[in-house]
Amino acid sequence: MLTSKINKKDKDLVFVYTTCKDHEEAKSIAFQSINNERLAVCADFWPINSIYPWQNVVEEVTQYMIVFTTQKVLSDRLMKFIEGTHSYAVPVIIKSGTQLTTQDYKFWVETTLENSEPYITKEEFLYKKRIAEEGVYHPDQLK
């Protein structure tokens, strides 16, 4: 019984937050985290304006914020992955728990992260769907 309680808590959803220097870096880290590493189920990113001191100089820059949705059990690996691929010398990487999550969304996250099948692009999906509906055309079919 204790094992199921521990496992259940490990599957609790958390958010991992970071900022990146530009859109390309944010998209790359997000894509790799979801598609290649399978450490997150979602990455939301958007431009933000930031003001902070760096080496005694106040910087005012545009960055890209990323908020990842993942499970607690994967969050430390995600944070290490972000740290290892990030261009900043000292990137902000913060994990935050969630208080309440709908059961449907939590179920979707769990089943998506447990699925070992490779993800495909929208174009690949539409192609497979068209082939399934129309069949495969082959020149020998005309004979």
C-alpha positions as a Markdown table, in Angstrom:
| # | Residue | x | y | z |
|---|---|---|---|---|
| 1 | Met | 0.0 | 0.0 | 0.0 |
| 2 | Leu | 2.8 | 2.4 | 0.8 |
| 3 | Thr | 4.4 | 1.8 | -2.6 |
| 4 | Ser | 1.2 | 2.9 | -4.4 |
| 5 | Lys | 1.1 | 6.1 | -2.4 |
| 6 | Ile | 4.7 | 6.9 | -3.2 |
| 7 | Asn | 4.2 | 6.2 | -6.9 |
| 8 | Lys | 1.0 | 8.2 | -7.0 |
| 9 | Lys | 2.9 | 11.3 | -5.5 |
| 10 | Asp | 5.7 | 10.8 | -8.0 |
| 11 | Lys | 3.2 | 11.2 | -10.8 |
| 12 | Asp | 1.9 | 14.5 | -9.4 |
| 13 | Leu | 2.2 | 17.3 | -12.0 |
| 14 | Val | 4.8 | 20.0 | -11.6 |
| 15 | Phe | 5.8 | 23.0 | -13.7 |
| 16 | Val | 9.5 | 23.7 | -14.6 |
| 17 | Tyr | 10.2 | 27.2 | -15.5 |
| 18 | Thr | 13.2 | 28.7 | -17.4 |
| 19 | Thr | 14.0 | 31.6 | -19.7 |
| 20 | Cys | 16.0 | 31.6 | -22.9 |
| 21 | Lys | 17.9 | 34.2 | -25.0 |
| 22 | Asp | 15.6 | 33.9 | -28.0 |
| 23 | His | 12.7 | 32.0 | -29.8 |
| 24 | Glu | 15.0 | 29.5 | -31.5 |
| 25 | Glu | 16.7 | 28.4 | -28.2 |
| 26 | Ala | 13.3 | 28.2 | -26.4 |
| 27 | Lys | 11.8 | 26.1 | -29.3 |
| 28 | Ser | 14.8 | 23.8 | -29.4 |
| 29 | Ile | 14.9 | 23.1 | -25.7 |
| 30 | Ala | 11.1 | 22.6 | -25.6 |
| 31 | Phe | 11.1 | 20.3 | -28.7 |
| 32 | Gln | 14.1 | 18.2 | -27.4 |
| 33 | Ser | 12.5 | 17.9 | -23.9 |
| 34 | Ile | 9.3 | 16.6 | -25.3 |
| 35 | Asn | 10.2 | 14.7 | -28.4 |
| 36 | Asn | 13.7 | 13.4 | -27.9 |
| 37 | Glu | 14.1 | 13.1 | -24.2 |
| 38 | Arg | 10.4 | 12.6 | -23.2 |
| 39 | Leu | 10.8 | 14.5 | -20.0 |
| 40 | Ala | 7.8 | 16.8 | -20.4 |
| 41 | Val | 4.4 | 16.6 | -22.0 |
| 42 | Cys | 4.0 | 20.3 | -22.8 |
| 43 | Ala | 6.1 | 23.4 | -23.1 |
| 44 | Asp | 4.5 | 26.8 | -23.3 |
| 45 | Phe | 6.8 | 29.7 | -24.3 |
| 46 | Trp | 6.4 | 33.3 | -25.1 |
| 47 | Pro | 8.5 | 36.5 | -25.2 |
| 48 | Ile | 8.9 | 38.5 | -22.0 |
| 49 | Asn | 10.8 | 41.6 | -21.0 |
| 50 | Ser | 13.3 | 41.2 | -18.2 |
| 51 | Ile | 15.4 | 43.5 | -16.0 |
| 52 | Tyr | 18.1 | 42.1 | -13.8 |
| 53 | Pro | 21.7 | 42.8 | -12.7 |
| 54 | Trp | 24.4 | 40.8 | -14.3 |
| 55 | Gln | 28.0 | 41.4 | -13.3 |
| 56 | Asn | 27.0 | 44.7 | -11.7 |
| 57 | Val | 25.3 | 46.0 | -14.9 |
| 58 | Val | 21.5 | 46.3 | -15.0 |
| 59 | Glu | 20.4 | 44.4 | -18.1 |
| 60 | Glu | 17.1 | 45.1 | -19.9 |
| 61 | Val | 16.4 | 42.4 | -22.4 |
| 62 | Thr | 13.7 | 40.4 | -24.3 |
| 63 | Gln | 13.8 | 36.7 | -23.4 |
| 64 | Tyr | 11.6 | 33.7 | -23.9 |
| 65 | Met | 9.9 | 32.2 | -20.9 |
| 66 | Ile | 9.2 | 28.4 | -21.0 |
| 67 | Val | 6.9 | 26.6 | -18.6 |
| 68 | Phe | 7.1 | 22.9 | -18.9 |
| 69 | Thr | 4.4 | 20.5 | -17.6 |
| 70 | Thr | 5.8 | 17.2 | -16.4 |
| 71 | Gln | 5.6 | 14.7 | -13.6 |
| 72 | Lys | 7.4 | 15.1 | -10.3 |
| 73 | Val | 9.4 | 11.9 | -11.0 |
| 74 | Leu | 10.8 | 13.3 | -14.3 |
| 75 | Ser | 11.3 | 16.9 | -13.1 |
| 76 | Asp | 14.9 | 16.6 | -11.8 |
| 77 | Arg | 16.0 | 14.9 | -15.0 |
| 78 | Leu | 14.3 | 17.7 | -17.0 |
| 79 | Met | 16.0 | 20.4 | -14.9 |
| 80 | Lys | 19.4 | 18.7 | -15.5 |
| 81 | Phe | 18.7 | 18.5 | -19.3 |
| 82 | Ile | 17.8 | 22.1 | -19.5 |
| 83 | Glu | 20.9 | 23.1 | -17.5 |
| 84 | Gly | 23.1 | 21.0 | -19.9 |
| 85 | Thr | 21.6 | 22.4 | -23.1 |
| 86 | His | 21.1 | 26.0 | -22.0 |
| 87 | Ser | 23.2 | 28.9 | -23.4 |
| 88 | Tyr | 23.2 | 30.9 | -20.2 |
| 89 | Ala | 26.0 | 30.6 | -17.7 |
| 90 | Val | 23.5 | 30.7 | -14.9 |
| 91 | Pro | 20.0 | 29.9 | -16.3 |
| 92 | Val | 17.0 | 30.2 | -14.1 |
| 93 | Ile | 15.5 | 26.8 | -13.7 |
| 94 | Ile | 12.7 | 26.5 | -11.1 |
| 95 | Lys | 10.3 | 23.7 | -10.2 |
| 96 | Ser | 6.9 | 24.5 | -8.8 |
| 97 | Gly | 4.2 | 22.1 | -7.6 |
| 98 | Thr | 0.6 | 22.2 | -8.5 |
| 99 | Gln | -2.2 | 22.3 | -6.0 |
| 100 | Leu | -5.1 | 21.0 | -8.1 |
| 101 | Thr | -5.3 | 19.3 | -11.5 |
| 102 | Thr | -8.3 | 18.0 | -13.3 |
| 103 | Gln | -8.4 | 14.2 | -13.5 |
| 104 | Asp | -8.8 | 14.1 | -17.3 |
| 105 | Tyr | -5.7 | 16.3 | -17.8 |
| 106 | Lys | -3.6 | 14.3 | -15.3 |
| 107 | Phe | -4.7 | 11.1 | -17.0 |
| 108 | Trp | -3.6 | 12.5 | -20.4 |
| 109 | Val | -0.2 | 13.5 | -19.0 |
| 110 | Glu | 0.3 | 10.1 | -17.5 |
| 111 | Thr | -0.7 | 8.1 | -20.5 |
| 112 | Thr | 1.3 | 10.3 | -22.9 |
| 113 | Leu | 4.5 | 10.1 | -20.8 |
| 114 | Glu | 4.1 | 6.3 | -20.4 |
| 115 | Asn | 3.6 | 5.8 | -24.1 |
| 116 | Ser | 6.8 | 4.5 | -25.8 |
| 117 | Glu | 5.7 | 4.9 | -29.4 |
| 118 | Pro | 7.6 | 7.6 | -31.3 |
| 119 | Tyr | 5.8 | 10.9 | -31.9 |
| 120 | Ile | 5.0 | 11.8 | -35.5 |
| 121 | Thr | 4.5 | 15.2 | -37.2 |
| 122 | Lys | 1.1 | 16.5 | -38.2 |
| 123 | Glu | 2.0 | 15.9 | -41.8 |
| 124 | Glu | 2.9 | 12.3 | -41.2 |
| 125 | Phe | -0.3 | 11.8 | -39.3 |
| 126 | Leu | -2.4 | 13.3 | -42.2 |
| 127 | Tyr | -0.5 | 11.2 | -44.7 |
| 128 | Lys | -1.1 | 8.0 | -42.7 |
| 129 | Lys | -4.8 | 8.9 | -42.3 |
| 130 | Arg | -5.1 | 9.5 | -46.1 |
| 131 | Ile | -3.5 | 6.2 | -46.9 |
| 132 | Ala | -5.8 | 4.4 | -44.5 |
| 133 | Glu | -8.9 | 6.0 | -46.0 |
| 134 | Glu | -7.9 | 5.8 | -49.7 |
| 135 | Gly | -5.5 | 2.9 | -49.8 |
| 136 | Val | -2.0 | 2.9 | -51.4 |
| 137 | Tyr | -1.8 | 3.9 | -55.1 |
| 138 | His | 0.6 | 1.7 | -57.0 |
| 139 | Pro | 1.0 | 1.7 | -60.8 |
| 140 | Asp | 0.4 | -2.1 | -61.0 |
| 141 | Gln | -3.1 | -1.4 | -59.9 |
| 142 | Leu | -3.9 | 0.0 | -63.3 |
| 143 | Lys | -3.1 | -3.3 | -65.1 |
